């Protein structure tokens, strides 16, 4: 089962709504067609924004903000258990 420690974060530039800055983002796709997008907006590696993905697009669950690493892992484990 994949966890937070399996995510590979890469730098990316944010440029929406007039704001610009740098953050780190990781994507992971699972064998059940679901996945997760995780963003560290501050680069602090403390609090994360997560979005559940289905076939590479945001799913019905929406975005969750202010998650800790253990909460990201819990979300990842739940998503991996969804049926295909």
The first five atom37 places (N, CA, C, CB, O) and aatype in JSON, in Angstrom:
{
  "aatype": [20, 20, 20, 20, 20, 20, 20, 20, 20, 20, 20, 20, 20, 20, 20, 20, 20, 20, 20, 20, 20, 20, 20, 20, 20, 20, 20, 20, 20, 20, 20, 20, 20, 20, 20, 20, 20, 20, 20, 20, 20, 20, 20, 20, 20, 20, 20, 20, 20, 20, 20, 20, 20, 20, 20, 20, 20, 20, 20, 20, 20, 20, 20, 20, 20, 20, 20, 20, 20, 20, 20, 20, 20, 20, 20, 20, 20, 20, 20, 20, 20, 20, 20, 20],
  "atom_mask": [
    [1, 1, 1, 1, 1],
    [1, 1, 1, 1, 1],
    [1, 1, 1, 1, 1],
    [1, 1, 1, 1, 1],
    [1, 1, 1, 1, 1],
    [1, 1, 1, 1, 1],
    [1, 1, 1, 1, 1],
    [1, 1, 1, 1, 1],
    [1, 1, 1, 1, 1],
    [1, 1, 1, 1, 1],
    [1, 1, 1, 1, 1],
    [1, 1, 1, 1, 1],
    [1, 1, 1, 1, 1],
    [1, 1, 1, 1, 1],
    [1, 1, 1, 1, 1],
    [1, 1, 1, 1, 1],
    [1, 1, 1, 1, 1],
    [1, 1, 1, 1, 1],
    [1, 1, 1, 1, 1],
    [1, 1, 1, 1, 1],
    [1, 1, 1, 1, 1],
    [1, 1, 1, 1, 1],
    [1, 1, 1, 1, 1],
    [1, 1, 1, 1, 1],
    [1, 1, 1, 1, 1],
    [1, 1, 1, 1, 1],
    [1, 1, 1, 1, 1],
    [1, 1, 1, 1, 1],
    [1, 1, 1, 1, 1],
    [1, 1, 1, 1, 1],
    [1, 1, 1, 1, 1],
    [1, 1, 1, 1, 1],
    [1, 1, 1, 1, 1],
    [1, 1, 1, 1, 1],
    [1, 1, 1, 1, 1],
    [1, 1, 1, 1, 1],
    [1, 1, 1, 1, 1],
    [1, 1, 1, 1, 1],
    [1, 1, 1, 1, 1],
    [1, 1, 1, 1, 1],
    [1, 1, 1, 1, 1],
    [1, 1, 1, 1, 1],
    [1, 1, 1, 1, 1],
    [1, 1, 1, 1, 1],
    [1, 1, 1, 1, 1],
    [1, 1, 1, 1, 1],
    [1, 1, 1, 1, 1],
    [1, 1, 1, 1, 1],
    [1, 1, 1, 1, 1],
    [1, 1, 1, 1, 1],
    [1, 1, 1, 1, 1],
    [1, 1, 1, 1, 1],
    [1, 1, 1, 1, 1],
    [1, 1, 1, 1, 1],
    [1, 1, 1, 1, 1],
    [1, 1, 1, 1, 1],
    [1, 1, 1, 1, 1],
    [1, 1, 1, 1, 1],
    [1, 1, 1, 1, 1],
    [1, 1, 1, 1, 1],
    [1, 1, 1, 1, 1],
    [1, 1, 1, 1, 1],
    [1, 1, 1, 1, 1],
    [1, 1, 1, 1, 1],
    [1, 1, 1, 1, 1],
    [1, 1, 1, 1, 1],
    [1, 1, 1, 1, 1],
    [1, 1, 1, 1, 1],
    [1, 1, 1, 1, 1],
    [1, 1, 1, 1, 1],
    [1, 1, 1, 1, 1],
    [1, 1, 1, 1, 1],
    [1, 1, 1, 1, 1],
    [1, 1, 1, 1, 1],
    [1, 1, 1, 1, 1],
    [1, 1, 1, 1, 1],
    [1, 1, 1, 1, 1],
    [1, 1, 1, 1, 1],
    [1, 1, 1, 1, 1],
    [1, 1, 1, 1, 1],
    [1, 1, 1, 1, 1],
    [1, 1, 1, 1, 1],
    [1, 1, 1, 1, 1],
    [1, 1, 1, 1, 1]
  ],
  "atom_positions": [
    [[0.85, -1.17, 0.0], [0.0, 0.0, 0.0], [0.9, 1.24, 0.0], [-0.97, -0.01, 1.23], [1.83, 1.34, 0.8]],
    [[0.62, 2.17, -0.9], [1.42, 3.4, -1.01], [1.05, 4.37, 0.12], [1.2, 4.07, -2.39], [-0.1, 4.45, 0.54]],
    [[2.07, 5.12, 0.59], [1.88, 6.09, 1.67], [2.52, 7.43, 1.28], [2.48, 5.57, 3.0], [3.09, 7.56, 0.2]],
    [[2.42, 8.39, 2.17], [3.01, 9.71, 1.93], [4.48, 9.59, 1.54], [2.87, 10.58, 3.18], [4.94, 10.32, 0.66]],
    [[5.2, 8.7, 2.17], [6.64, 8.55, 1.91], [6.95, 8.12, 0.48], [7.24, 7.56, 2.88], [8.09, 8.25, 0.03]],
    [[5.96, 7.59, -0.22], [6.15, 7.17, -1.62], [5.96, 8.31, -2.62], [5.19, 6.04, -1.95], [6.28, 8.17, -3.8]],
    [[5.44, 9.43, -2.16], [5.2, 10.58, -3.05], [6.51, 11.24, -3.42], [4.26, 11.61, -2.38], [7.43, 11.35, -2.6]],
    [[6.61, 11.69, -4.67], [7.78, 12.43, -5.14], [7.34, 13.85, -5.49], [8.45, 11.72, -6.38], [6.64, 14.07, -6.48]],
    [[7.76, 14.79, -4.67], [7.37, 16.19, -4.87], [8.33, 16.87, -5.83], [7.35, 16.94, -3.53], [9.54, 16.66, -5.8]],
    [[7.75, 17.7, -6.69], [8.52, 18.49, -7.64], [8.1, 19.95, -7.53], [8.34, 17.97, -9.1], [6.94, 20.24, -7.25]],
    [[9.03, 20.85, -7.76], [8.72, 22.28, -7.75], [7.81, 22.63, -8.91], [10.01, 23.13, -7.8], [7.92, 22.04, -9.99]],
    [[6.91, 23.58, -8.68], [6.12, 24.13, -9.78], [5.74, 25.56, -9.44], [4.86, 23.27, -10.05], [5.73, 25.95, -8.27]],
    [[5.44, 26.32, -10.47], [5.12, 27.74, -10.3], [3.61, 27.92, -10.29], [5.76, 28.59, -11.42], [2.9, 27.35, -11.13]],
    [[3.13, 28.7, -9.35], [1.72, 29.03, -9.23], [1.51, 30.4, -9.85], [1.25, 29.0, -7.74], [2.19, 31.36, -9.5]],
    [[0.58, 30.48, -10.75], [0.31, 31.8, -11.36], [-1.17, 31.92, -11.71], [1.18, 32.02, -12.62], [-1.53, 32.07, -12.87]],
    [[-2.02, 31.85, -10.69], [-3.45, 32.04, -10.92], [-3.98, 33.17, -10.06], [-4.21, 30.74, -10.64], [-3.47, 33.43, -8.96]],
    [[-4.99, 33.82, -10.55], [-5.64, 34.91, -9.82], [-4.65, 35.99, -9.39], [-6.36, 34.37, -8.61], [-4.8, 36.57, -8.32]],
    [[-3.66, 36.25, -10.21], [-2.72, 37.33, -9.93], [-1.64, 36.99, -8.93], [-3.46, 38.49, -9.44], [-0.75, 37.8, -8.69]],
    [[-1.69, 35.81, -8.34], [-0.66, 35.43, -7.37], [0.41, 34.6, -8.08], [-1.27, 34.63, -6.18], [0.1, 33.84, -9.0]],
    [[1.62, 34.76, -7.66], [2.71, 33.96, -8.24], [3.62, 33.51, -7.12], [3.5, 34.78, -9.31], [3.86, 34.25, -6.16]],
    [[4.12, 32.32, -7.23], [5.02, 31.82, -6.21], [5.44, 30.41, -6.54], [4.36, 31.86, -4.84], [5.14, 29.9, -7.62]],
    [[6.13, 29.79, -5.64], [6.58, 28.41, -5.85], [5.97, 27.51, -4.79], [8.13, 28.33, -5.82], [5.73, 27.92, -3.65]],
    [[5.74, 26.3, -5.2], [5.22, 25.28, -4.3], [5.79, 23.95, -4.76], [3.64, 25.25, -4.27], [6.54, 23.88, -5.73]],
    [[5.42, 22.9, -4.05], [5.82, 21.54, -4.46], [4.56, 20.72, -4.63], [6.79, 20.88, -3.41], [3.61, 20.84, -3.86]],
    [[4.56, 19.88, -5.67], [3.38, 19.08, -5.96], [3.8, 17.65, -6.28], [2.58, 19.68, -7.13], [4.84, 17.41, -6.89]],
    [[2.95, 16.71, -5.86], [3.15, 15.3, -6.18], [1.84, 14.72, -6.69], [3.67, 14.5, -4.94], [0.76, 15.05, -6.19]],
    [[1.95, 13.86, -7.69], [0.81, 13.1, -8.2], [1.11, 11.63, -7.99], [0.54, 13.41, -9.71], [2.26, 11.21, -8.07]],
    [[0.07, 10.86, -7.72], [0.23, 9.41, -7.71], [-1.06, 8.8, -8.23], [0.57, 8.88, -6.29], [-2.16, 9.16, -7.8]],
    [[-0.91, 7.87, -9.15], [-2.06, 7.15, -9.7], [-2.0, 5.72, -9.22], [-2.07, 7.22, -11.26], [-0.93, 5.12, -9.1]],
    [[-3.19, 5.15, -8.93], [-3.29, 3.8, -8.41], [-3.93, 2.89, -9.46], [-4.11, 3.77, -7.1], [-4.51, 3.37, -10.43]],
    [[-3.81, 1.59, -9.28], [-4.27, 0.62, -10.28], [-5.8, 0.6, -10.44], [-3.79, -0.76, -9.9], [-6.3, -0.01, -11.39]],
    [[-6.54, 1.24, -9.55], [-8.0, 1.25, -9.63], [-8.54, 2.47, -10.39], [-8.59, 1.21, -8.23], [-9.73, 2.77, -10.28]],
    [[-7.71, 3.15, -11.14], [-8.05, 4.36, -11.91], [-8.2, 5.62, -11.06], [-9.33, 4.13, -12.67], [-8.5, 6.69, -11.59]],
    [[-7.99, 5.51, -9.77], [-8.01, 6.67, -8.88], [-6.58, 7.12, -8.62], [-8.75, 6.36, -7.55], [-5.63, 6.41, -8.92]],
    [[-6.45, 8.3, -8.06], [-5.15, 8.81, -7.71], [-5.28, 9.96, -6.74], [-4.39, 9.25, -8.96], [-6.36, 10.23, -6.21]],
    [[-4.17, 10.64, -6.52], [-4.16, 11.77, -5.59], [-3.18, 12.83, -6.09], [-3.79, 11.31, -4.16], [-2.13, 12.52, -6.65]],
    [[-3.56, 14.08, -5.87], [-2.68, 15.21, -6.1], [-2.43, 15.85, -4.74], [-3.29, 16.25, -7.13], [-3.38, 16.14, -4.01]],
    [[-1.17, 16.06, -4.4], [-0.81, 16.62, -3.1], [0.06, 17.85, -3.34], [-0.06, 15.57, -2.2], [1.05, 17.79, -4.06]],
    [[-0.32, 18.97, -2.72], [0.42, 20.22, -2.89], [0.89, 20.74, -1.53], [-0.45, 21.29, -3.6], [0.12, 20.78, -0.57]],
    [[2.14, 21.14, -1.49], [2.73, 21.82, -0.33], [2.94, 23.26, -0.76], [4.1, 21.13, 0.14], [3.97, 23.6, -1.34]],
    [[1.96, 24.12, -0.48], [1.99, 25.51, -0.95], [3.13, 26.31, -0.35], [0.68, 26.19, -0.64], [3.7, 27.17, -1.02]],
    [[3.46, 26.04, 0.89], [4.44, 26.88, 1.59], [5.86, 26.33, 1.53], [4.04, 27.04, 3.02], [6.81, 27.03, 1.86]],
    [[6.0, 25.09, 1.1], [7.32, 24.46, 1.11], [7.76, 24.07, 2.51], [8.34, 25.39, 0.51], [8.92, 23.72, 2.73]],
    [[6.82, 24.12, 3.47], [7.17, 23.83, 4.86], [7.17, 22.34, 5.17], [6.2, 24.53, 5.78], [7.71, 21.91, 6.19]],
    [[6.57, 21.53, 4.27], [6.48, 20.09, 4.48], [5.72, 19.76, 5.77], [7.88, 19.48, 4.54], [6.02, 18.76, 6.43]],
    [[4.73, 20.6, 6.12], [3.94, 20.39, 7.33], [2.46, 20.21, 7.0], [4.12, 21.57, 8.29], [1.82, 19.28, 7.49]],
    [[1.91, 21.09, 6.18], [0.49, 21.11, 5.88], [0.28, 21.0, 4.37], [-0.18, 22.39, 6.44], [0.96, 21.67, 3.59]],
    [[-0.67, 20.14, 3.97], [-0.82, 19.82, 2.56], [-2.26, 19.97, 2.08], [-0.35, 18.41, 2.29], [-3.21, 19.83, 2.85]],
    [[-2.39, 20.26, 0.8], [-3.69, 20.3, 0.12], [-3.77, 19.04, -0.73], [-3.87, 21.62, -0.75], [-2.84, 18.73, -1.47]],
    [[-4.88, 18.31, -0.63], [-5.02, 17.06, -1.37], [-6.31, 17.03, -2.17], [-4.96, 15.87, -0.42], [-7.35, 17.53, -1.73]],
    [[-6.22, 16.45, -3.34], [-7.38, 16.28, -4.19], [-7.39, 14.85, -4.7], [-7.36, 17.3, -5.37], [-6.41, 14.36, -5.26]],
    [[-8.51, 14.19, -4.5], [-8.7, 12.85, -5.04], [-8.93, 12.96, -6.55], [-9.9, 12.12, -4.35], [-9.64, 13.85, -7.01]],
    [[-8.31, 12.07, -7.3], [-8.43, 12.07, -8.75], [-9.09, 10.78, -9.23], [-7.04, 12.24, -9.42], [-8.93, 9.72, -8.62]],
    [[-9.84, 10.88, -10.31], [-10.38, 9.7, -10.99], [-10.04, 9.84, -12.45], [-11.92, 9.55, -10.77], [-10.47, 10.78, -13.12]],
    [[-9.27, 8.89, -12.96], [-8.78, 8.92, -14.33], [-8.09, 10.26, -14.63], [-9.93, 8.68, -15.31], [-8.25, 10.82, -15.72]],
    [[-7.33, 10.75, -13.66], [-6.52, 11.94, -13.83], [-7.23, 13.26, -13.62], [-5.94, 11.93, -15.17], [-6.61, 14.32, -13.74]],
    [[-8.54, 13.23, -13.32], [-9.31, 14.46, -13.12], [-9.87, 14.49, -11.7], [-10.46, 14.57, -14.16], [-10.11, 13.44, -11.1]],
    [[-10.08, 15.69, -11.16], [-10.64, 15.78, -9.81], [-11.94, 14.99, -9.69], [-10.88, 17.26, -9.43], [-12.79, 15.05, -10.58]],
    [[-12.08, 14.26, -8.6], [-13.28, 13.46, -8.39], [-14.31, 14.23, -7.58], [-12.92, 12.14, -7.68], [-14.15, 15.42, -7.3]],
    [[-15.35, 13.54, -7.21], [-16.46, 14.14, -6.48], [-16.1, 14.61, -5.07], [-17.58, 13.17, -6.4], [-16.82, 15.43, -4.5]],
    [[-15.03, 14.1, -4.52], [-14.72, 14.34, -3.11], [-14.18, 15.74, -2.84], [-13.71, 13.33, -2.64], [-14.18, 16.18, -1.69]],
    [[-13.72, 16.45, -3.85], [-13.23, 17.8, -3.66], [-11.84, 17.87, -3.07], [-14.17, 18.55, -2.8], [-11.14, 16.87, -2.95]],
    [[-11.46, 19.07, -2.69], [-10.11, 19.34, -2.17], [-10.17, 19.42, -0.65], [-9.53, 20.66, -2.76], [-11.1, 20.0, -0.08]],
    [[-9.18, 18.84, -0.01], [-9.06, 18.91, 1.44], [-7.8, 19.72, 1.77], [-9.0, 17.47, 2.09], [-6.75, 19.52, 1.17]],
    [[-7.93, 20.64, 2.71], [-6.86, 21.57, 3.05], [-6.31, 21.3, 4.45], [-7.35, 23.01, 2.95], [-7.01, 20.77, 5.31]],
    [[-5.06, 21.67, 4.66], [-4.46, 21.63, 5.99], [-4.22, 20.23, 6.53], [-5.31, 22.36, 6.93], [-4.24, 20.02, 7.75]],
    [[-3.99, 19.27, 5.65], [-3.76, 17.89, 6.1], [-2.3, 17.68, 6.52], [-4.13, 16.91, 4.99], [-1.37, 18.22, 5.93]],
    [[-2.13, 16.88, 7.55], [-0.81, 16.46, 7.99], [-0.39, 15.23, 7.2], [-0.78, 16.17, 9.52], [-1.22, 14.61, 6.53]],
    [[0.89, 14.87, 7.26], [1.39, 13.71, 6.52], [0.58, 12.46, 6.81], [2.86, 13.47, 6.86], [0.23, 11.72, 5.89]],
    [[0.27, 12.21, 8.08], [-0.47, 10.99, 8.43], [-1.89, 11.03, 7.86], [-0.53, 10.81, 9.96], [-2.44, 9.99, 7.53]],
    [[-2.47, 12.22, 7.74], [-3.81, 12.33, 7.15], [-3.77, 12.12, 5.64], [-4.41, 13.7, 7.47], [-4.7, 11.56, 5.06]],
    [[-2.68, 12.55, 5.01], [-2.5, 12.3, 3.57], [-2.37, 10.79, 3.35], [-1.23, 13.05, 3.02], [-2.97, 10.25, 2.42]],
    [[-1.6, 10.11, 4.19], [-1.45, 8.66, 4.09], [-2.8, 7.96, 4.26], [-0.45, 8.14, 5.13], [-3.11, 7.04, 3.51]],
    [[-3.61, 8.39, 5.24], [-4.93, 7.81, 5.45], [-5.8, 7.98, 4.2], [-5.62, 8.45, 6.67], [-6.48, 7.05, 3.78]],
    [[-5.76, 9.18, 3.62], [-6.52, 9.45, 2.41], [-6.04, 8.54, 1.27], [-6.4, 10.93, 2.01], [-6.86, 7.98, 0.54]],
    [[-4.74, 8.4, 1.12], [-4.17, 7.55, 0.08], [-4.62, 6.09, 0.27], [-2.64, 7.65, 0.09], [-4.99, 5.43, -0.7]],
    [[-4.57, 5.6, 1.49], [-4.97, 4.22, 1.76], [-6.44, 4.0, 1.42], [-4.71, 3.87, 3.22], [-6.8, 2.98, 0.85]],
    [[-7.29, 4.96, 1.79], [-8.71, 4.86, 1.48], [-8.95, 4.82, -0.03], [-9.48, 6.03, 2.1], [-9.72, 4.0, -0.52]],
    [[-8.29, 5.71, -0.76], [-8.46, 5.77, -2.21], [-8.02, 4.47, -2.87], [-7.66, 6.96, -2.8], [-8.66, 4.0, -3.81]],
    [[-6.93, 3.89, -2.38], [-6.43, 2.65, -2.96], [-7.39, 1.47, -2.78], [-5.09, 2.3, -2.36], [-7.29, 0.47, -3.48]],
    [[-8.31, 1.6, -1.83], [-9.27, 0.52, -1.57], [-10.55, 0.66, -2.38], [-9.6, 0.48, -0.1], [-11.4, -0.24, -2.34]],
    [[-10.73, 1.75, -3.12], [-11.91, 1.9, -3.95], [-11.92, 0.81, -5.02], [-11.96, 3.3, -4.6], [-10.87, 0.38, -5.5]],
    [[-13.11, 0.38, -5.38], [-13.24, -0.58, -6.47], [-13.05, 0.11, -7.79], [-14.6, -1.29, -6.43], [-13.39, 1.29, -7.95]],
    [[-12.5, -0.62, -8.74], [-12.26, -0.07, -10.08], [-13.57, 0.13, -10.81], [-11.35, -0.99, -10.89], [-13.58, 0.59, -11.95]]
  ]
}
